[in-house]
């Protein structure tokens, strides 16, 4: 089993832990709907980069009520 040769100083320990912090997730705003979503993901409304790419249940219900 590996055993360290000498104790890690508080300074080096702090330097090591400085990279362990969690970064806030990148959030984008959909230009058409104004909804926030994760980068490179479709929004809940089914939009991606300003285009409708997925029909949602609400879209299907709205199209059924129109007929």
N, C-alpha and C positions, 0 to 999 in steps of 0.2 A: 504494500500500500504506500502511496506517495505521502511524504511528510515534508512540510515546508522547512526550509533551512533556517529562516529567521522570521520573526513576527512582522506583519504588515503594519506600518505606522498609520496613525489616524489620518495624516495628510494623504497618503497613498490610498487608504481605504475610501476617503471622501472622493478622490479623483475617480476611483473605480465605480463608485455608486452614482456619480454625476450623470452617467450615460444610461442609468436604469429608469429614469423618470419617464412616465408615459406622456406622449405628445397628444395634444388635442386633435381629434379627427378633422380632416379637411372637409369643409362644408361648402356646397355650391348652391346657388339660387337658380331655379329653372326660369328662363326668360319669359316663357308664355304664361305659366301658372303662378309664378312667384313662390313656389314651394321650395323648401330647403331639402337637400338630399346629399348623400355621400358622393364624392367625386367618381366619375366613370360608372355610375349606376343609374338606372331609370328611376324616376320619381314614382310616388304612389299613384299618381294620376295617369301613369303610362307614358310620360314624355321623356325623351332623351335628346338633348341638344336642340330643343325647340320643336321637335317633330313628335307626333303621336306614333309610338312604335308598338304599343300593346293595348288591347281592348280590356278594360276593367269591367267588373260586375256592374258598376254604376252606368257605364256606357251601354252595356247590353240591356239593362233595364230601361234606359232612356230610349233606345231604339225600338224596344218592344212596345212601349207606351205610345210611340209616335205612329205606329202602324194601325 
